[in-house]
Amino acid sequence: METTEAIANNLFTANNIWMMLCIALVFIMHLGFASVEAGFTQSKNTVNILFKNTLTPVIGLLTYAFVGFSLMYPDAAKGFWFAFDGFGVAPRANSLTPEYGNFTRWTDFLFQAMFAATAATIVSGAVAERIKITGYLIFTVLFVGLVYPIIGGWQWGGGALSEMGFYDFAGSSIVHSVGGWGALAGIIILGPRLGKYVDGKVIDKPGSSVPLATIGVFLLWFGWFGFNGGSVLSADPATTSLVLVTTCLGASAGAIGGFLGGLIAFKRLDHGMLLNGILAGLVGITAGADVISIYEAMLIGLIAGFLVVISAITLDKFKLDDTVGAVSVHLTCGVWGTLAVGIFGENDKGPMPFLPQLYGVLIVGVAAFGSAFSIFWIINKIMGLRVSEQHEIEGMDSHEHGIRGYTIVYDE
């Protein structure tokens, strides 16, 4: 009996350590997002985008602690968090023991909170260079505090999506497409940056640092080891190993798809499309990383890499200005990855059904886009979302922060 108990405790400890490591890896993704967005935006707005990316995980963690965890996982949060029993109530006695699950409730909360903050960060890059800080922060509080956990609870909290057979292993839809739908709503209401579309032509607005954007993509790839690996919700060797392999192969194939797609579309070796191809492959593989083969992972990633190029071109056709390609990466490839589960996925019960995946995509899309559009629309009507033309032309760093990103010269 003592030996069995010792083995159980050791397994519990190993699972908890793995999950805490994954939390750290997902946290690093915020540095990746900040680097990518700062690198892809103009130097006059560098501090502005970094300011938003610093506050976004802060808002995500706090709002998830107050209401998000309770909305998304009511059974797990009951008796602990503010929304149920009042602020400051002590956790249940079994929250630090194997009876709670494969890891402690503290670990459970923090891992899920990191996902919530990630969904909000996706919006930041798409609406960059013309949105007011106040409007963005209000949106983030409402979106990550209410919209994301409610939709997430429909799947991971045992809600309607889960009951109808929808499957999303680590969040191609629940995290990435939710953030992507929010980004799409934002760029529709904001409109394009000044001078982006002139006489039917798309005017390139070069980012401030290609090296920084490249570093950011590799940081995101690194963080995805925790994002997908942690979604196993244990340190199970077989499943964790498979997930990390399919994740990396999907990213690699996505890079090839983005590289070839950019070459075909633009007749050049487009580094931006190569980088976004990696992210596209990662997003595409996230929904089914544990139920597909390594060869299917490559195919899903390759298609995602092509799709991110097609999506970016299509958005420009409709004059939808996505500063960093967030909609193309997270929405387009999030939808593709979710549907791919119904095409390629197979678990111990047999092939994964396609229709629940399609219905889930539609339900999540209507809920996320409708909510985000409503929030942005109300904020815009009450206080305005867009900065003045002068601020946009001269850059928001000087006007809103009094400091430039690269020269470190303070304005009077």
MORAMO-V27947 format. One record per residue. RES is the residue in three letters. BURIAL is # if it has 9 or more other ideal C-beta (glycine too) atoms within 8 Angstrom, else .. Layout:
RES/BURIAL ; RES/BURIAL
//
This chain:
MET/. ; GLU/. ; THR/. ; THR/. ; GLU/. ; ALA/. ; ILE/. ; ALA/# ; ASN/# ; ASN/. ; LEU/. ; PHE/# ; THR/. ; ALA/# ; ASN/# ; ASN/# ; ILE/# ; TRP/# ; MET/# ; MET/# ; LEU/# ; CYS/# ; ILE/# ; ALA/# ; LEU/# ; VAL/# ; PHE/# ; ILE/# ; MET/# ; HIS/# ; LEU/# ; GLY/# ; PHE/# ; ALA/# ; SER/# ; VAL/# ; GLU/# ; ALA/# ; GLY/# ; PHE/# ; THR/# ; GLN/# ; SER/# ; LYS/# ; ASN/# ; THR/# ; VAL/# ; ASN/# ; ILE/# ; LEU/# ; PHE/# ; LYS/# ; ASN/# ; THR/# ; LEU/# ; THR/# ; PRO/# ; VAL/. ; ILE/# ; GLY/# ; LEU/# ; LEU/. ; THR/# ; TYR/# ; ALA/# ; PHE/# ; VAL/# ; GLY/# ; PHE/# ; SER/# ; LEU/# ; MET/# ; TYR/# ; PRO/# ; ASP/. ; ALA/# ; ALA/# ; LYS/# ; GLY/. ; PHE/# ; TRP/# ; PHE/# ; ALA/. ; PHE/# ; ASP/. ; GLY/. ; PHE/. ; GLY/. ; VAL/. ; ALA/. ; PRO/# ; ARG/. ; ALA/. ; ASN/. ; SER/# ; LEU/. ; THR/# ; PRO/. ; GLU/. ; TYR/# ; GLY/. ; ASN/# ; PHE/# ; THR/# ; ARG/# ; TRP/# ; THR/# ; ASP/# ; PHE/# ; LEU/# ; PHE/# ; GLN/# ; ALA/# ; MET/# ; PHE/# ; ALA/# ; ALA/# ; THR/# ; ALA/# ; ALA/# ; THR/# ; ILE/# ; VAL/# ; SER/# ; GLY/# ; ALA/# ; VAL/# ; ALA/# ; GLU/# ; ARG/# ; ILE/# ; LYS/# ; ILE/# ; THR/. ; GLY/# ; TYR/# ; LEU/# ; ILE/# ; PHE/# ; THR/# ; VAL/# ; LEU/# ; PHE/# ; VAL/# ; GLY/# ; LEU/# ; VAL/# ; TYR/# ; PRO/# ; ILE/# ; ILE/# ; GLY/# ; GLY/# ; TRP/# ; GLN/# ; TRP/# ; GLY/# ; GLY/. ; GLY/# ; ALA/. ; LEU/# ; SER/# ; GLU/. ; MET/# ; GLY/. ; PHE/# ; TYR/# ; ASP/# ; PHE/# ; ALA/# ; GLY/# ; SER/# ; SER/# ; ILE/# ; VAL/# ; HIS/# ; SER/# ; VAL/# ; GLY/# ; GLY/# ; TRP/# ; GLY/# ; ALA/# ; LEU/# ; ALA/# ; GLY/# ; ILE/# ; ILE/# ; ILE/# ; LEU/# ; GLY/. ; PRO/# ; ARG/# ; LEU/. ; GLY/. ; LYS/# ; TYR/# ; VAL/. ; ASP/. ; GLY/. ; LYS/. ; VAL/. ; ILE/. ; ASP/. ; LYS/# ; PRO/. ; GLY/# ; SER/# ; SER/# ; VAL/. ; PRO/. ; LEU/# ; ALA/# ; THR/# ; ILE/# ; GLY/# ; VAL/# ; PHE/# ; LEU/# ; LEU/# ; TRP/# ; PHE/# ; GLY/# ; TRP/# ; PHE/# ; GLY/# ; PHE/# ; ASN/# ; GLY/# ; GLY/# ; SER/# ; VAL/# ; LEU/. ; SER/# ; ALA/# ; ASP/. ; PRO/. ; ALA/. ; THR/# ; THR/# ; SER/. ; LEU/# ; VAL/# ; LEU/# ; VAL/# ; THR/# ; THR/# ; CYS/. ; LEU/# ; GLY/# ; ALA/# ; SER/# ; ALA/# ; GLY/# ; ALA/# ; ILE/# ; GLY/# ; GLY/# ; PHE/# ; LEU/# ; GLY/# ; GLY/# ; LEU/# ; ILE/. ; ALA/# ; PHE/. ; LYS/. ; ARG/. ; LEU/. ; ASP/# ; HIS/. ; GLY/# ; MET/# ; LEU/# ; LEU/# ; ASN/# ; GLY/# ; ILE/# ; LEU/# ; ALA/# ; GLY/# ; LEU/# ; VAL/# ; GLY/# ; ILE/# ; THR/# ; ALA/# ; GLY/# ; ALA/# ; ASP/# ; VAL/# ; ILE/# ; SER/. ; ILE/. ; TYR/. ; GLU/# ; ALA/# ; MET/# ; LEU/# ; ILE/# ; GLY/# ; LEU/# ; ILE/# ; ALA/# ; GLY/# ; PHE/# ; LEU/# ; VAL/# ; VAL/# ; ILE/# ; SER/# ; ALA/# ; ILE/# ; THR/. ; LEU/# ; ASP/# ; LYS/. ; PHE/. ; LYS/. ; LEU/# ; ASP/# ; ASP/# ; THR/# ; VAL/# ; GLY/# ; ALA/# ; VAL/# ; SER/# ; VAL/# ; HIS/# ; LEU/# ; THR/# ; CYS/# ; GLY/# ; VAL/# ; TRP/# ; GLY/# ; THR/# ; LEU/# ; ALA/# ; VAL/# ; GLY/# ; ILE/. ; PHE/# ; GLY/# ; GLU/. ; ASN/. ; ASP/. ; LYS/. ; GLY/. ; PRO/. ; MET/# ; PRO/. ; PHE/# ; LEU/. ; PRO/# ; GLN/# ; LEU/# ; TYR/# ; GLY/# ; VAL/# ; LEU/. ; ILE/# ; VAL/# ; GLY/# ; VAL/. ; ALA/# ; ALA/# ; PHE/# ; GLY/. ; SER/# ; ALA/# ; PHE/# ; SER/. ; ILE/# ; PHE/# ; TRP/# ; ILE/. ; ILE/# ; ASN/# ; LYS/. ; ILE/. ; MET/. ; GLY/. ; LEU/# ; ARG/# ; VAL/# ; SER/. ; GLU/. ; GLN/. ; HIS/# ; GLU/# ; ILE/. ; GLU/. ; GLY/# ; MET/# ; ASP/# ; SER/# ; HIS/# ; GLU/# ; HIS/# ; GLY/. ; ILE/# ; ARG/# ; GLY/# ; TYR/. ; THR/. ; ILE/. ; VAL/. ; TYR/. ; ASP/. ; GLU/.
//
